[in-house]
Amino acid sequence: MTKKTSTASTPLVDCPTCGIAHSYDTSSPYRPFCSDRCKLIDLGEWASEGHAIPGEPVWDDMMSDELELKH
């Protein structure tokens, strides 16, 4: 593993998935990730509910048992 150095315009950040330090270049389509692979791994975690935002569940009115059908 090689350590990258940053320039004045591109700071170094750690990839949220793998932890490798990489340049945070605003032209990168993968930021804040280091690669497409790490970006897809993170997306898969959200899709499989491996990641979640803490809080109370929110129910949509359309899914509520209290929904009144009006014709």
N, C-alpha and C positions, 0 to 999 in steps of 0.2 A: 504494500500500500504506500503510495507516495503522497506527501503532503503538498498541497497546492499553496501558492502564495497569492495574495490579493494585490490589486493595483489600487491606486487612489480612488478610482471610480467604481470598482467592483469589490465589495466586501466579501469576506469568506463567511459562509454559514454552514452548519451541519445539516445534512439531509435528514428530514424527519423519519424516514424509513430505515436507512442503513447507517446513518451517523457519520458518513464520510464528509469531510470538509470539502466544499467546492465553491467556486466563484458564483455569487448571486448576480448574474448578468440579466438585466431586464429584457434582453432579446431572447432569452432561453424559454422555449415553450414548456419546459418541465419545472420551472421554478415554483416552489421552493425546493423541489426534489432535484437530485443529481442526474436522473435519467428517466426515460419513459418507463422502464421496468419498475423503478421505485414508485413512480406516480400510479401505475396500475396496481401495484401491491396495496397501496393506501386506498385506492378506490374500491378494491375488493374487500378490504376490511370494513369500510363503511357499508357496502352492499350486504355483507353477511352479518351486519350488526355487531362486528367486533369492536368498532368505535361507536360511541354514543355521547350525546351531550346530556349531562345530568339535569334532571328536573322531573317534574310531574308530567305524565303523559297528557297530551292534548287530543281530545276527540273532536272530530269534525261533526257538525250538525247532521250531515247526511248519514253518519254512522251511528247516531245516537238512537237509543230505544225510545226516546221522548219525541221523536220526529212525528209531526202531525202531517198527514197526507191531505192535501187540499186539492179537490178536483174542480 
